[in-house]
Amino acid sequence: MKVEIIHTPVLLQPCLQLLSPEGEPFEKNPWMVDSTLGEGGHSNAFLSHFPSLSVIGIDADSVIQERARERLAPFGNRMHFYNGWFNDFYESYPAEYPKPDLILFDLGISVFHYERSGRGFSFRYDEVLDMRLNPSSGMDSAADIVNNYREEELANLIYLYGEEKLSRRIASAIVKVRSGGRIESSKVLADIIFNAVPGNYRYGPIHPATRTFQALRIAVNGELRHIPPALHNAFNILNPGGKLGVITFHSLEDRIVKNYFRNLGKSCVCPPEVAQCRCGGQPCAEILTRKPVAPSAEEVSMNSPSRSAKLRVVRKLRNATDYHLFGVEGY
């Protein structure tokens, strides 16, 4: 039985062009790591377009990875799977795999999670308020955060990770409602937020719960704190001449990627107090996208979740040092 595909991969053609493994300095049988496998859309395209390529697909969610495994089965031993977080994978790169020539991160959440996971990612459904990509991880769920955080902590989280200007009003409404019993449902939470904001805010271009749900998802899965060390370790795992591409979907992610890539392209990133250069004094990467690649109007019309996507790509020249993380959020 053929697996039903829910998610459409974004910026697919730019990824295939900018991360092509053809020509120098790539070997005859290059390797790629798809750091965020999902349902396997990007991996499927790369394996189809480049017959000599092998791919390692990483995903923390065993349910969605099983769907990808079924979809990618026709590629046989050219496709490999790792169930876990990408930051753990790059921190301890498995010795059984060759070092990669290409690495792709798609930092968006698969449509599958919104539509089929049943974990409360979407405010459109009445589901258990969970939002964990790996429910067996032991991390706090969205319900744990909503019901246990102090009002100020909750407001700060919604403002920081959701860039929600009405965070304090929303947090106050959540705390008031939960005093009568735990909030366990995504729909209940969405209704609380909807009723907490002014009338003109309820009917804007996006649902008033959008930013709060984003903030909770980011906090639950530790998404932003994973990015800098994962990018840094991934870059250093790459073969020289290899390429690293990252797709982001909101300004918080993109700022991290932009600043790290900018540091990689600088000749020196040592802080002013360092009297003598310790970072190598040479660029570590060639920046292949001076401006991020955005989706075409045609892609947005066919796949609306792509509207906020941005792709940035660098080519590795040499390994980076810990100094290249200076000025990157979280470091």
C-alpha positions as CSV (number, residue, x, y, z in Angstrom):
1,M,0.0,0.0,0.0
2,K,1.4,3.3,-1.0
3,V,1.9,5.8,1.8
4,E,-0.3,8.9,1.6
5,I,2.0,12.0,1.6
6,I,0.7,15.0,3.6
7,H,3.6,17.4,3.5
8,T,4.9,19.2,0.4
9,P,8.7,20.0,0.7
10,V,9.4,23.8,0.3
11,L,12.0,25.4,-1.9
12,L,12.7,22.1,-3.5
13,Q,14.1,23.3,-6.9
14,P,16.5,25.8,-5.2
15,C,17.7,23.1,-2.9
16,L,18.4,20.7,-5.8
17,Q,20.3,23.5,-7.6
18,L,22.3,25.0,-4.7
19,L,23.0,21.7,-3.0
20,S,23.8,19.7,-6.2
21,P,26.5,17.1,-5.6
22,E,27.7,17.2,-9.1
23,G,31.2,18.4,-10.3
24,E,34.3,19.2,-8.3
25,P,35.1,18.5,-5.5
26,F,32.5,15.8,-5.0
27,E,33.4,12.1,-5.1
28,K,31.7,9.7,-7.4
29,N,29.4,8.4,-4.6
30,P,28.6,11.4,-2.4
31,W,26.7,11.3,0.9
32,M,24.0,13.7,2.1
33,V,22.4,14.1,5.6
34,D,18.8,15.2,5.6
35,S,18.8,16.6,9.2
36,T,15.0,16.9,9.3
37,L,13.6,14.0,7.3
38,G,9.9,14.3,8.0
39,E,8.0,12.4,5.3
40,G,11.1,12.3,3.2
41,G,10.2,14.9,0.5
42,H,13.6,16.4,0.1
43,S,15.4,13.1,0.4
44,N,13.1,11.6,-2.2
45,A,13.9,14.4,-4.7
46,F,17.7,14.2,-4.1
47,L,17.8,10.5,-4.4
48,S,15.8,10.7,-7.7
49,H,17.8,13.4,-9.2
50,F,21.3,12.2,-8.3
51,P,21.5,8.4,-8.8
52,S,25.0,8.0,-7.1
53,L,23.9,9.9,-3.9
54,S,23.3,8.2,-0.6
55,V,21.3,9.9,2.1
56,I,21.1,9.6,5.9
57,G,17.7,10.8,7.2
58,I,17.3,12.1,10.8
59,D,14.0,12.5,12.7
60,A,13.2,12.5,16.4
61,D,9.6,11.4,15.6
62,S,9.5,7.6,15.0
63,V,6.0,7.8,13.7
64,I,6.7,10.1,10.8
65,Q,10.1,8.4,10.2
66,E,8.2,5.1,9.6
67,R,6.2,6.9,6.9
68,A,9.4,8.1,5.3
69,R,10.9,4.6,5.5
70,E,8.0,3.2,3.6
71,R,8.1,6.0,1.0
72,L,11.9,5.7,0.4
73,A,12.1,1.9,0.4
74,P,12.5,1.8,-3.4
75,F,16.0,3.4,-3.0
76,G,17.2,0.4,-1.0
77,N,20.6,0.8,0.7
78,R,21.1,4.3,-0.7
79,M,18.8,5.5,2.1
80,H,19.7,5.2,5.8
81,F,17.7,6.3,8.9
82,Y,18.6,7.7,12.3
83,N,15.9,8.1,14.9
84,G,16.8,10.9,17.3
85,W,17.6,14.7,17.5
86,F,19.9,16.2,14.9
87,N,22.0,17.9,17.6
88,D,22.8,14.5,19.2
89,F,23.6,13.1,15.8
90,Y,26.1,15.8,14.9
91,E,27.6,15.9,18.4
92,S,28.5,12.2,18.1
93,Y,28.6,11.5,14.4
94,P,28.2,7.7,13.9
95,A,31.4,6.1,12.9
96,E,29.8,3.7,10.4
97,Y,28.9,6.5,8.0
98,P,31.3,8.4,5.7
99,K,31.6,12.1,6.3
100,P,28.9,13.9,4.3
101,D,29.3,16.2,1.3
102,L,25.9,17.8,1.7
103,I,23.8,18.7,4.7
104,L,20.2,20.1,4.7
105,F,18.2,21.4,7.6
106,D,14.5,22.2,7.0
107,L,13.6,23.8,10.3
108,G,9.8,23.9,9.6
109,I,7.3,21.5,11.2
110,S,5.8,19.0,8.9
111,V,2.2,19.4,7.9
112,F,1.8,15.8,9.1
113,H,2.2,17.0,12.7
114,Y,-0.5,19.6,12.3
115,E,-2.9,17.4,10.4
116,R,-2.4,13.8,11.6
117,S,-0.2,13.6,14.7
118,G,-3.1,14.3,17.2
119,R,-0.6,16.1,19.5
120,G,-2.2,19.6,19.6
121,F,0.1,21.4,17.2
122,S,-2.8,23.0,15.4
123,F,-5.4,25.3,17.0
124,R,-7.9,24.1,14.4
125,Y,-8.5,20.7,16.1
126,D,-9.6,19.6,19.5
127,E,-6.6,17.5,20.5
128,V,-4.5,16.8,23.6
129,L,-2.2,19.7,24.2
130,D,1.2,18.0,23.8
131,M,3.3,19.3,20.9
132,R,6.3,17.1,21.6
133,L,8.0,15.8,18.4
134,N,9.2,12.8,20.5
135,P,6.4,12.1,23.0
136,S,8.7,9.5,24.8
137,S,11.4,12.1,25.4
138,G,10.4,12.9,29.0
139,M,10.3,16.7,28.2
140,D,7.4,18.9,29.4
141,S,4.4,19.0,27.1
142,A,2.7,22.2,26.1
143,A,0.0,21.4,28.7
144,D,2.7,21.2,31.4
145,I,3.9,24.7,30.4
146,V,0.5,26.2,30.1
147,N,-0.6,24.9,33.5
148,N,2.5,25.2,35.6
149,Y,4.4,28.3,34.5
150,R,3.9,31.5,36.5
151,E,2.1,34.2,34.6
152,E,5.2,36.3,34.1
153,E,7.2,33.3,32.8
154,L,4.4,32.4,30.5
155,A,4.1,35.9,29.1
156,N,7.8,36.2,28.6
157,L,7.9,32.8,26.7
158,I,5.0,33.9,24.4
159,Y,6.7,37.2,23.7
160,L,10.2,35.8,23.2
161,Y,9.4,32.8,21.1
162,G,6.2,33.9,19.4
163,E,7.0,37.7,19.1
164,E,3.4,38.2,20.3
165,K,2.8,41.8,21.4
166,L,-0.3,40.8,23.5
167,S,1.6,38.2,25.4
168,R,0.8,39.6,28.9
169,R,-2.9,39.8,28.1
170,I,-2.9,36.2,26.8
171,A,-0.9,34.9,29.8
172,S,-3.3,36.6,32.2
173,A,-6.3,35.0,30.5
174,I,-4.6,31.6,30.6
175,V,-3.8,31.8,34.3
176,K,-7.4,33.0,35.1
177,V,-9.0,30.0,33.2
178,R,-6.6,27.4,34.6
179,S,-7.5,28.4,38.2
180,G,-10.7,26.5,37.5
181,G,-9.0,23.4,36.2
182,R,-6.2,22.2,34.0
183,I,-6.1,23.3,30.3
184,E,-5.6,20.0,28.3
185,S,-7.0,20.8,24.9
186,S,-5.6,22.7,21.9
187,K,-9.0,24.0,21.1
188,V,-9.7,25.2,24.6
189,L,-6.4,27.1,24.6
190,A,-7.1,28.6,21.2
191,D,-10.5,29.8,22.4
192,I,-9.0,31.3,25.5
193,I,-6.6,33.3,23.4
194,F,-9.3,34.3,20.9
195,N,-11.4,35.7,23.7
196,A,-8.5,37.4,25.4
197,V,-7.5,39.7,22.5
198,P,-9.3,42.8,21.2
199,G,-11.9,42.5,18.5
200,N,-9.8,44.0,15.7
201,Y,-7.0,41.5,16.6
202,R,-9.3,38.5,16.3
203,Y,-9.9,38.9,12.6
204,G,-6.5,39.9,11.3
205,P,-4.5,38.1,8.6
206,I,-3.6,35.2,11.0
207,H,-5.5,33.5,13.8
208,P,-4.7,35.3,17.2
209,A,-3.5,31.9,18.6
210,T,-0.8,31.4,15.9
211,R,2.1,33.1,17.7
212,T,1.3,31.6,21.1
213,F,1.1,28.1,19.6
214,Q,4.5,28.7,17.8
215,A,6.0,29.8,21.1
216,L,4.8,26.8,22.9
217,R,6.0,24.4,20.2
218,I,9.5,26.0,20.2
219,A,9.7,25.9,24.0
220,V,8.5,22.3,24.3
221,N,11.0,20.9,21.7
222,G,13.9,23.3,22.6
223,E,14.1,24.2,18.9
224,L,16.1,27.4,19.1
225,R,18.7,26.2,21.6
226,H,19.5,23.2,19.5
227,I,20.2,25.1,16.3
228,P,23.6,26.9,17.0
229,P,25.6,23.8,18.2
230,A,23.9,21.6,15.6
231,L,24.9,23.9,12.8
232,H,28.4,24.2,14.2
233,N,29.0,20.5,14.6
234,A,27.3,19.7,11.2
235,F,29.6,22.3,9.4
236,N,32.7,20.7,10.9
237,I,31.6,17.2,10.0
238,L,31.2,18.2,6.3
239,N,34.0,17.3,3.9
240,P,35.9,20.3,2.6
241,G,34.1,21.7,-0.4
242,G,30.8,20.3,0.9
243,K,27.7,22.4,1.2
244,L,25.4,23.2,4.1
245,G,21.9,24.5,3.5
246,V,19.3,25.7,6.0
247,I,15.6,26.5,5.5
248,T,14.0,28.7,8.1
249,F,10.4,29.8,8.7
250,H,10.5,32.6,11.2
251,S,12.8,35.5,12.1
252,L,14.2,33.9,15.3
253,E,15.6,30.9,13.4
254,D,16.8,32.9,10.4
255,R,18.7,35.3,12.7
256,I,20.7,32.5,14.2
257,V,21.5,31.0,10.8
258,K,22.3,34.3,9.2
259,N,24.7,35.3,12.0
260,Y,26.5,32.0,12.1
261,F,26.9,31.9,8.3
262,R,28.1,35.5,8.4
263,N,30.8,34.5,10.9
264,L,31.9,31.6,8.7
265,G,32.4,34.0,5.9
266,K,34.6,36.5,7.9
267,S,38.4,36.5,7.9
268,C,38.5,36.9,11.7
269,V,35.8,36.6,14.3
270,C,38.0,36.9,17.4
271,P,36.5,39.3,20.0
272,P,38.3,42.7,20.6
273,E,39.8,41.5,23.9
274,V,41.8,38.8,22.1
275,A,45.1,40.4,21.3
276,Q,46.2,37.9,18.7
277,C,44.0,36.1,16.2
278,R,43.0,32.6,17.4
279,C,40.3,31.7,14.9
280,G,42.6,31.1,11.9
281,G,42.4,34.5,10.3
282,Q,40.7,33.1,7.1
283,P,37.1,32.6,6.0
284,C,35.8,29.1,6.8
285,A,33.1,29.2,4.2
286,E,32.0,30.7,0.9
287,I,28.5,32.1,1.3
288,L,26.5,31.0,-1.8
289,T,23.4,32.9,-0.9
290,R,24.2,36.6,-0.2
291,K,20.5,37.1,0.2
292,P,18.2,34.2,1.4
293,V,16.3,32.4,-1.4
294,A,12.6,32.9,-1.0
295,P,9.8,30.9,-2.7
296,S,8.4,32.0,-6.0
297,A,4.8,33.4,-6.2
298,E,3.9,30.2,-8.0
299,E,5.2,28.0,-5.1
300,V,3.4,30.1,-2.5
301,S,0.1,29.8,-4.5
302,M,0.5,26.0,-4.7
303,N,1.9,25.5,-1.2
304,S,0.9,28.3,1.3
305,P,3.1,27.0,4.2
306,S,6.1,28.0,2.0
307,R,5.3,31.7,2.1
308,S,7.7,32.5,5.0
309,A,10.5,30.1,4.0
310,K,14.1,31.2,3.5
311,L,17.0,29.2,2.2
312,R,20.7,30.0,3.0
313,V,23.6,27.9,1.7
314,V,27.4,27.9,2.4
315,R,30.3,25.9,0.9
316,K,32.9,24.7,3.4
317,L,36.5,25.8,3.0
318,R,37.9,24.7,6.4
319,N,36.7,23.8,9.9
320,A,35.3,26.5,12.1
321,T,36.3,27.2,15.7
322,D,34.2,28.0,18.8
323,Y,34.9,31.7,18.1
324,H,32.6,31.4,15.1
325,L,29.6,31.0,17.5
326,F,30.2,34.4,19.1
327,G,27.3,36.7,18.5
328,V,25.0,33.9,17.5
329,E,21.9,33.7,19.7
330,G,22.4,31.5,22.7
331,Y,26.2,31.9,22.6
